[in-house]
Each structure stands twice: as structure tokens, then as C-alpha cells.
């Protein structure tokens, strides 16, 4: 990674431009484009020499969109004491802050890894050019490294790590939450006994369409450097809600769908987006399956009165929409977070028992946590599955 001073210079240079076109025409960009690319494509690996897997009979993998890591201490307690999460020897994190004022300028993924005795691999997706949104902007203090990205924490030896940049479907540089960068996938190859496992950590675009997420999935799978037959697991916040977003027309069509459809039908679609999100067909074409790796539980809930796209709808129509959506109890509960595998199998409850710990394998589950309101740890809940690798 670049030194702090050179990194600060990059942030300063980026902040001087209001449009991507102006940035790319600038003398700053001609000088520093390679440095910017290096920051966004070089994974940071901090090894833990004492890391030792807690399970030997199977592999427990957890995934959590941690909403920047705002509630660090509460998250750490979950990983240390939760009946399911404390046995996870591989943990995929999305939305992990590094040097953001809103999270105490902490390197969230590194802090968790150090406390849990795990190796950390971090892939910054964005250089953040604001302090965030909402109340973040009023907090005293300033950002330092100003990054957010995807990470993997693990107790297994790390053999290699790659960052795959994904197609840009939304330009965050010209958004009110100004950022430079884009969505990515971190692929990490682990040594597990006599086998290996590629684990991918990704967070797909929310402010666009299902077709955008399918294109991003295609790219991250094309960039997967696994050998034929090598076990692979992809995990992350796929934002698989089936909605079209980002423009007034898309927002109105989505609102019409919510109003005209029976609430029971919409609720089922939000828990089973595999029928309306083409990313699942793309993954299946590359040999990846979600079947058996996931429960049907919601992993995130969005209060209707706080949905970002509401500002694209005229106020009179917005009031009518909210009235018609009362059967949803003012929130949409969705399955956004997923695991999918290739050349690896998820175990069922009690199928294997770990001899050292006595722990029996579990069905894939969502660890239910509070996802709304000021007491939440994150707006997503963690998920996990137990894997059996080929012998």
C-alpha cells in the first residue's frame, strides 16, 4: 500500500475535481493514475502467525455486511461469543471501513482480525471523499486513510489473493456520497489440510438494475483464478432485491410494482430473488450453485420512509405510495446476502461432528440480529454455512 503521506496526496488531488471527465483530463490524474489503480487492486494482507482453525472436520464460513463497522465492540462480542459465529474459521466482511471518522478512524477488519487471532485480507473498493452521509457529516474530526471495502478474516494459511474490479454501473464520484473507485471482488486461496479453497468476498451494486449485477457477477467469475476442479465459495451482499433503481423512471416502475402486486407475493419474491435476478443464472453457467448453501431467511430490512430513491418521487405520490404499502409494516425484508459454491458441498445439521470441539455441523442459517433502529449492530444480519471439501 502507499504511505500515509502519498495516500493523503491522492485524496487531496481527487477532492479538487467535481466530475469524472474533469478528473481524467487533469494533470493530477495523468501523474497519479497508476497509484490510484494500485491502491484499488492491491490486497492488504496482515498475517497472524498464531492463527489456528477451531474446527478440523469441516469448514464454517460466515458472511456479514457490517454497515461500515460502526458498532465495532458489539460485532467483536458476536464473533467471540455467538454460538454459531465463534466457530467460523473464515469470515467474509462487506462495507469494512479503514480510516473513516465515522468509525473512529479504525481499520475495522484488521481490528477484528487481531482480536480474534485471524489473518486479515482487505481490498479497498472506494477512496471516500466525504465523511459519509447524514449524521456522519456532523461528527467532529476528519477521515484519515478514507477507505471502505471487502475483507476476509481467516485462521487458515493464505496462499494468494487477487482483487477483481467489477463493471461500473453507477458513478459514485458525482454522487452526494462522493467516492473514487468501484465495486470489486476479493478472491483468496486458502490452504485447508491437504486441500485448498478459494473464497470470494464481494458487494454488488445496489443503485442500478438486476442486469448490472449479472454483469458484475460474470466479471468476478471470469476473473476467478482457480484451477479446474478446485473448490470455490463466493460470499457477499449481492443486493439481490430484483428492483430497478437509479433513475426516476426506474423508481416509479418499482413503486408501481409494489403497489399493484399482492404484499404476500412481493414478500416471497424478496426472499427468493433467484427467480428474478439473472446473476444466479450467470453463476450457474459458471458451475456455481446457491442450493444448499443458504436458508430462506431475510438478511436485511429497509424502512420504507428511509429508502434513498424516495426523493425521486413527487411528494403527493410518495404519500400515496406509503399509504398503500402499510401491509409491509413500513419495511421491506429481503434476502440480500448469499453463499454459493463450486466443487464444494454444504453440510446439513448433524451430518458431521468435529472431534476436537464436539460441535456438530449445522444447516445454513442467518444469525438473527436487530437490523433497524439505533440499537442495531448493522442493517444486515450475518449468515453462515458449514462446508465439506473434497478429499
C-alpha positions as CSV (number, residue, x, y, z in Angstrom):
1,X,0.0,0.0,0.0
2,X,1.1,3.6,-0.4
3,X,2.5,5.5,2.5
4,X,0.1,7.8,4.5
5,X,1.6,11.0,3.0
6,X,1.3,9.8,-0.6
7,X,-2.2,8.5,0.2
8,X,-3.2,11.9,1.6
9,X,-1.9,13.5,-1.6
10,X,-4.2,11.2,-3.7
11,X,-7.2,12.1,-1.6
12,X,-6.4,15.8,-1.9
13,X,-6.0,15.6,-5.7
14,X,-9.2,13.7,-6.1
15,X,-11.2,16.1,-4.0
16,X,-10.3,19.0,-6.3
17,X,-12.5,17.7,-9.1
18,X,-16.3,17.6,-9.3
19,X,-16.7,15.4,-12.4
20,X,-15.1,12.2,-13.6
21,X,-14.5,13.9,-17.0
22,X,-12.6,16.8,-15.4
23,X,-10.6,14.4,-13.2
24,X,-9.5,12.3,-16.2
25,X,-8.4,15.4,-18.1
26,X,-6.4,16.7,-15.2
27,X,-2.6,16.8,-14.9
28,X,-3.0,15.2,-11.4
29,X,-4.7,12.1,-13.0
30,X,-2.1,11.8,-15.7
31,X,0.6,11.7,-13.0
32,X,-1.2,9.5,-10.4
33,X,-3.5,7.2,-12.3
34,X,-1.1,4.2,-11.7
35,X,-1.0,5.0,-7.9
36,X,-4.8,5.1,-7.8
37,X,-5.1,1.8,-9.6
38,X,-2.5,0.3,-7.3
39,X,-4.5,1.3,-4.2
40,X,-7.7,-0.3,-5.6
41,X,-6.2,-3.5,-6.9
42,X,-3.5,-4.4,-4.3
43,X,-4.9,-6.5,-1.4
44,X,-3.5,-5.8,2.0
45,X,-2.6,-9.0,3.9
46,X,-1.8,-8.9,7.6
47,X,-0.9,-12.4,8.7
48,X,-1.5,-13.8,12.2
49,X,1.4,-16.3,13.0
50,X,-0.6,-17.9,15.8
51,X,-3.8,-18.4,13.8
52,X,-5.2,-22.0,14.3
53,X,-8.5,-23.3,13.0
54,X,-11.0,-24.1,15.6
55,X,-12.6,-26.9,13.6
56,X,-11.0,-29.8,11.8
57,X,-13.9,-31.9,10.5
58,X,-15.5,-29.2,8.4
59,X,-15.2,-25.5,7.5
60,X,-17.5,-22.9,8.8
61,X,-17.7,-19.8,6.7
62,X,-19.7,-16.7,7.8
63,X,-20.5,-13.5,5.8
64,X,-21.7,-10.2,7.2
65,X,-22.3,-6.7,5.7
66,X,-21.2,-4.8,8.8
67,X,-22.5,-1.4,7.8
68,X,-19.1,0.2,7.9
69,X,-18.2,-1.3,11.3
70,X,-19.9,1.4,13.3
71,X,-20.6,-1.0,16.2
72,X,-17.2,-2.5,16.5
73,X,-17.3,-3.7,20.1
74,X,-20.7,-5.3,19.6
75,X,-19.6,-7.1,16.5
76,X,-16.5,-8.3,18.2
77,X,-18.6,-9.7,21.1
78,X,-20.8,-11.5,18.5
79,X,-17.7,-13.2,16.9
80,X,-16.3,-14.1,20.3
81,X,-19.5,-15.4,22.0
82,X,-22.2,-16.2,19.5
83,X,-23.0,-20.0,19.4
84,X,-22.5,-20.1,15.6
85,X,-20.2,-17.3,14.7
86,X,-17.4,-18.1,17.2
87,X,-16.7,-21.3,15.2
88,X,-16.3,-19.6,11.8
89,X,-12.7,-20.0,10.6
90,X,-13.3,-17.9,7.5
91,X,-15.3,-14.7,7.8
92,X,-16.3,-12.5,4.8
93,X,-16.9,-8.9,5.6
94,X,-18.6,-6.2,3.4
95,X,-18.6,-2.5,3.9
96,X,-15.5,-2.5,6.2
97,X,-14.1,1.0,6.9
98,X,-10.4,1.8,7.1
99,X,-9.6,5.2,8.4
100,X,-13.0,6.8,8.4
101,X,-14.0,9.3,11.0
102,X,-17.5,7.8,11.5
103,X,-15.8,4.6,12.8
104,X,-13.1,6.2,14.9
105,X,-10.5,6.0,12.1
106,X,-10.2,2.4,12.9
107,X,-9.1,-0.3,10.4
108,X,-12.2,-2.3,11.2
109,X,-11.2,-5.6,9.5
110,X,-7.7,-5.5,11.0
111,X,-9.0,-4.7,14.4
112,X,-11.4,-7.7,14.3
113,X,-8.7,-10.0,13.0
114,X,-6.2,-9.1,15.6
115,X,-8.8,-9.5,18.4
116,X,-9.9,-12.9,17.0
117,X,-6.5,-14.3,16.2
118,X,-7.0,-14.3,12.5
119,X,-5.2,-13.3,9.3
120,X,-6.8,-10.3,7.5
121,X,-7.0,-9.7,3.8
122,X,-8.5,-6.4,2.8
123,X,-9.4,-5.0,-0.7
124,X,-10.4,-1.3,-0.7
125,X,-13.3,-0.7,-3.1
126,X,-13.5,3.1,-2.6
127,X,-11.5,6.1,-1.6
128,X,-14.0,8.1,0.3
129,X,-14.1,11.8,-0.4
130,X,-16.7,12.8,2.2
131,X,-17.2,11.8,5.9
132,X,-20.3,9.8,4.8
133,X,-23.9,10.7,4.8
134,X,-26.5,12.1,7.3
135,X,-25.2,12.4,10.8
136,X,-21.7,11.3,9.7
137,X,-21.2,14.8,8.3
138,X,-21.7,16.5,11.6
139,X,-19.3,14.4,13.6
140,X,-16.2,16.1,15.0
141,X,-12.9,15.0,13.4
142,X,-11.7,14.1,9.9
143,X,-11.0,11.0,8.0
144,X,-7.5,9.5,7.7
145,X,-7.0,6.7,5.1
146,X,-10.6,7.2,3.9
147,X,-11.3,3.7,2.6
148,X,-14.1,1.2,2.5
149,X,-14.0,-2.3,1.1
150,X,-14.4,-6.0,1.3
151,X,-12.3,-8.3,3.5
152,X,-11.7,-11.9,4.6
153,X,-10.6,-12.9,8.0
154,X,-9.3,-16.5,8.4
155,X,-7.4,-18.9,10.6
156,X,-6.2,-20.9,7.6
157,X,-2.9,-20.2,5.8
158,X,-3.3,-17.8,2.9
159,X,-1.7,-18.9,-0.4
160,X,-2.6,-16.0,-2.6
161,X,-5.1,-13.1,-3.0
162,X,-6.4,-11.3,-6.0
163,X,-8.7,-8.2,-6.5
164,X,-11.1,-8.2,-9.4
165,X,-12.5,-4.8,-10.4
166,X,-16.2,-5.0,-11.5
167,X,-18.0,-3.2,-14.3
168,X,-19.1,0.3,-13.2
169,X,-22.9,0.6,-13.3
170,X,-23.1,3.7,-11.2
171,X,-20.7,6.6,-10.8
172,X,-20.1,7.4,-7.2
173,X,-17.6,10.2,-7.9
174,X,-20.5,12.5,-8.9
175,X,-22.9,11.4,-6.1
176,X,-23.6,13.2,-2.8
177,X,-21.6,10.5,-1.0
178,X,-18.6,11.2,-3.2
179,X,-16.2,8.3,-3.8
180,X,-13.5,7.2,-6.2
181,X,-13.3,3.6,-7.1
182,X,-16.0,0.9,-7.7
183,X,-17.3,-2.5,-6.7
184,X,-14.8,-5.3,-6.5
185,X,-14.4,-9.0,-5.6
186,X,-11.6,-10.2,-3.3
187,X,-10.6,-13.8,-4.1
188,X,-8.4,-15.5,-1.5
189,X,-6.9,-19.0,-1.8
190,X,-6.7,-20.9,1.5
191,X,-4.8,-24.0,2.5
192,X,-7.2,-26.3,4.4
193,X,-5.5,-29.5,5.4
194,X,-4.5,-31.3,2.2
195,X,-6.9,-29.3,0.1
196,X,-7.4,-25.7,-1.0
197,X,-10.4,-23.4,-1.1
198,X,-10.9,-20.1,-3.0
199,X,-13.1,-17.7,-1.0
200,X,-14.6,-14.6,-2.7
201,X,-15.8,-11.6,-0.9
202,X,-18.0,-9.2,-2.9
203,X,-20.6,-6.5,-2.7
204,X,-22.6,-5.9,-5.8
205,X,-24.2,-2.6,-7.0
206,X,-27.5,-1.5,-5.4
207,X,-28.1,1.7,-7.4
208,X,-28.9,0.1,-10.7
209,X,-30.6,-2.9,-12.1
210,X,-30.5,-6.7,-12.0
211,X,-28.7,-6.7,-15.4
212,X,-25.9,-4.7,-13.8
213,X,-25.5,-7.2,-11.0
214,X,-25.5,-10.0,-13.5
215,X,-22.7,-8.3,-15.5
216,X,-20.7,-7.8,-12.3
217,X,-21.1,-11.5,-11.4
218,X,-20.0,-12.6,-14.8
219,X,-16.8,-10.5,-14.5
220,X,-15.9,-11.7,-11.0
221,X,-16.3,-15.3,-12.0
222,X,-14.3,-14.8,-15.2
223,X,-11.5,-13.3,-13.0
224,X,-11.5,-16.3,-10.6
225,X,-8.0,-17.8,-10.9
226,X,-9.0,-21.3,-9.7
227,X,-7.7,-24.4,-11.4
228,X,-10.2,-26.9,-12.8
229,X,-11.8,-28.9,-10.0
230,X,-10.6,-26.6,-7.2
231,X,-13.2,-25.9,-4.5
232,X,-14.6,-22.3,-4.6
233,X,-17.0,-20.3,-2.4
234,X,-18.4,-16.9,-3.3
235,X,-20.0,-14.9,-0.4
236,X,-21.3,-11.4,-0.1
237,X,-24.0,-8.8,-0.2
238,X,-25.4,-9.4,-3.7
239,X,-28.1,-6.7,-3.3
240,X,-30.4,-9.2,-5.0
241,X,-33.6,-7.4,-4.5
242,X,-35.0,-7.5,-8.0
243,X,-35.5,-3.8,-8.1
244,X,-34.5,-1.3,-10.8
245,X,-33.1,1.9,-9.3
246,X,-31.0,4.9,-10.1
247,X,-33.4,7.0,-12.3
248,X,-36.9,8.5,-11.8
249,X,-38.4,6.1,-14.4
250,X,-36.9,3.0,-12.7
251,X,-38.1,4.2,-9.3
252,X,-41.6,4.8,-10.5
253,X,-41.8,1.4,-12.2
254,X,-40.6,-0.2,-8.9
255,X,-43.2,1.7,-6.9
256,X,-45.9,0.6,-9.3
257,X,-44.8,-3.0,-8.9
258,X,-45.0,-2.7,-5.1
259,X,-48.5,-1.0,-5.2
260,X,-50.0,-3.3,-7.8
261,X,-48.7,-6.6,-6.5
262,X,-50.1,-8.5,-3.6
263,X,-47.9,-8.0,-0.5
264,X,-47.7,-11.7,0.0
265,X,-46.3,-12.2,-3.5
266,X,-43.8,-9.3,-3.1
267,X,-42.6,-10.7,0.3
268,X,-41.9,-14.1,-1.3
269,X,-40.0,-12.6,-4.2
270,X,-37.8,-10.6,-1.8
271,X,-36.9,-13.9,0.0
272,X,-36.4,-15.8,-3.3
273,X,-34.8,-13.3,-5.7
274,X,-33.1,-16.2,-7.6
275,X,-36.2,-16.2,-9.8
276,X,-35.9,-12.6,-10.9
277,X,-32.1,-11.8,-10.6
278,X,-30.2,-13.0,-13.6
279,X,-26.9,-13.1,-11.6
280,X,-28.0,-16.6,-10.4
281,X,-28.2,-17.9,-13.9
282,X,-24.8,-16.4,-14.7
283,X,-23.3,-18.1,-11.7
284,X,-25.0,-21.4,-12.6
285,X,-23.4,-21.1,-16.1
286,X,-20.0,-21.0,-14.4
287,X,-20.7,-24.1,-12.3
288,X,-21.7,-22.2,-9.1
289,X,-24.8,-23.2,-7.1
290,X,-26.6,-21.5,-4.3
291,X,-28.7,-24.5,-3.5
292,X,-27.9,-26.0,-0.1
293,X,-25.7,-23.1,1.0
294,X,-28.4,-20.7,2.2
295,X,-31.5,-20.6,4.3
296,X,-34.6,-18.7,3.1
297,X,-34.4,-16.1,5.9
298,X,-34.3,-12.4,5.3
299,X,-30.9,-10.9,5.9
300,X,-31.7,-7.2,5.7
301,X,-34.7,-4.9,6.3
302,X,-35.2,-1.4,4.7
303,X,-37.6,1.0,6.4
304,X,-39.8,2.5,3.6
305,X,-39.5,6.0,5.0
306,X,-35.7,6.0,4.7
307,X,-35.4,4.5,1.2
308,X,-32.9,6.6,-0.7
309,X,-34.9,6.7,-4.0
310,X,-38.0,8.3,-2.3
311,X,-36.6,11.7,-3.3
312,X,-37.2,10.8,-7.0
313,X,-40.9,10.5,-6.4
314,X,-43.2,13.6,-6.2
315,X,-44.3,14.2,-2.6
316,X,-48.0,13.8,-3.2
317,X,-47.4,10.4,-5.0
318,X,-44.9,9.4,-2.2
319,X,-47.6,9.8,0.4
320,X,-50.0,7.7,-1.6
321,X,-47.3,5.0,-2.1
322,X,-46.5,4.9,1.6
323,X,-50.2,4.6,2.4
324,X,-50.6,1.6,0.0
325,X,-47.5,-0.1,1.5
326,X,-48.9,-0.2,5.0
327,X,-49.2,-4.1,4.8
328,X,-45.4,-4.2,4.7
329,X,-45.4,-2.6,8.2
330,X,-43.2,0.2,6.9
331,X,-40.4,-2.0,5.9
332,X,-39.2,-4.4,3.2
333,X,-37.4,-7.5,4.5
334,X,-35.1,-9.0,1.8
335,X,-32.5,-11.8,1.3
336,X,-29.6,-9.8,0.1
337,X,-26.7,-11.8,1.4
338,X,-25.7,-15.2,-0.2
339,X,-23.2,-18.0,-0.3
340,X,-22.7,-20.1,-3.5
341,X,-20.1,-22.8,-4.2
342,X,-18.4,-24.9,-6.9
343,X,-16.7,-28.2,-6.2
344,X,-17.7,-27.9,-2.6
345,X,-20.7,-29.1,-0.6
346,X,-22.6,-27.5,2.3
347,X,-23.4,-29.8,5.2
348,X,-26.7,-30.4,6.8
349,X,-27.5,-30.4,10.6
350,X,-25.7,-33.2,12.4
351,X,-24.1,-34.6,9.2
352,X,-20.6,-34.3,10.7
353,X,-19.2,-33.8,14.2
354,X,-15.9,-32.2,14.9
355,X,-13.8,-34.4,17.2
356,X,-11.9,-31.7,18.9
357,X,-14.8,-29.4,19.8
358,X,-17.7,-31.8,19.8
359,X,-19.5,-29.4,17.5
360,X,-22.0,-30.9,15.0
361,X,-22.5,-29.4,11.6
362,X,-25.4,-27.1,11.1
363,X,-27.8,-26.3,8.3
364,X,-27.0,-23.0,6.7
365,X,-28.5,-20.2,8.8
366,X,-29.0,-16.5,9.3
367,X,-27.9,-15.3,12.8
368,X,-30.9,-13.2,13.7
369,X,-30.0,-9.7,14.9
370,X,-31.8,-6.4,15.2
371,X,-31.5,-4.7,11.8
372,X,-33.3,-1.4,12.2
373,X,-33.2,1.4,14.7
374,X,-30.4,2.9,16.8
375,X,-29.7,-0.3,18.7
376,X,-28.8,-2.3,15.7
377,X,-25.3,-3.6,15.1
378,X,-25.7,-3.5,11.4
379,X,-28.6,-3.1,8.9
380,X,-27.7,-6.7,7.8
381,X,-27.6,-9.9,9.8
382,X,-24.7,-12.4,9.4
383,X,-25.1,-15.8,7.6
384,X,-23.1,-18.9,7.7
385,X,-22.7,-22.4,6.3
386,X,-20.6,-25.5,7.1
387,X,-18.6,-26.9,4.2
388,X,-17.2,-30.3,3.4
389,X,-14.3,-30.1,1.0
390,X,-13.5,-32.9,-1.5
391,X,-11.0,-35.3,0.0
